[in-house]
Amino acid sequence: MSRTPRGGRSMNGNRIGFIGLGNMGGRMTRRLTGAGIDVAGFDTDREAAARWGATDAGSIAAVVGETDVVLMSLPDSKVVERVVLGAGGVLAGCRDGQVVVDLSTASASSTRRIAAALAERGVAYVDAGISGGAAAAEKGTLTLMVGGDPAVIDRLDWVFAPIAQKVVVMGGSGAGHTTKLLNNFLNAVSLAATAEVMVAGRKAGLDLHRLLEVLNASSGVNFATLNRFPKIVDGDYLEGGLTGKLMTKDVVLYTDLLHELGVASLNASGPMASFGLATALGYGDVISNRVVDAIGDVSGGVRLHGNRHEN
């Protein structure tokens, strides 16, 4: 089931809490506050709340105590588990009737364990993978792939409306995060493979704009050829999005999922090698698009823009 979320405030004036105000969480927070919704935020960067327009709650416990719907956007399942299950975390301070929405990229099995723990306290846990990157978060046009109780998800329209253009309910607990891992793996494959192709095109002396024109009208077309490399070939790496290290983490989560499902993972070695190389060469903490520079470095010092290349 998919739909465009309806706008508007909560009928009873519920307040949102947001834990994790980084590149994605911060942008989603700014969309919410821009829609006139009060947000109590918390991040380890104590200046983040003010930067994104939220009220600094001061602690995870305060976020949970002051709000009815708690959103989280965190790096991985280990951090999610610490925030929810750890001392002073969400589980310790939650109350019957609250809803917790995890917008992180996380392990589906971990998600189901957390959902069960919160359910014992009368708290609904919704896993909502997000797609679209920083640009879509900035514009409020994210796609959400959601798992959990459909009745609870339906009541979250007022929360999702400022941040998402499309909401797809994928099934029960963990289904949203499962879908997110499958999507992110394809994203990793297409980005790494396209980076390799573009470096080869540069070394072959092709006009890269014309190469992209052909690819985007042919069977090799993908998100990277359409949305990333038309900027990268002119020196704009679209900084601010998913880092190389986080991309590697997502691929590892994907392989863990396939192991749990008993599905052969035959195509993970390519992106693992590509983004592992990027991290080893110092690109791990910048946008994952820089994988093209890592491949270029070991291919003779190639850059898609400027004069640094070999023919």
Beta strands, then each sheet from edge to edge (+ up, - down):
strand 1: 2-3
strand 2: 16-19
strand 3: 39-42
strand 4: 55-56
strand 5: 69-72
strand 6: 99-102
strand 7: 124-131
strand 8: 142-147
strand 9: 164-171
sheet 1: 1+ 9- 8- 7+ 6+ 5+ 2+ 3+ 4+
end
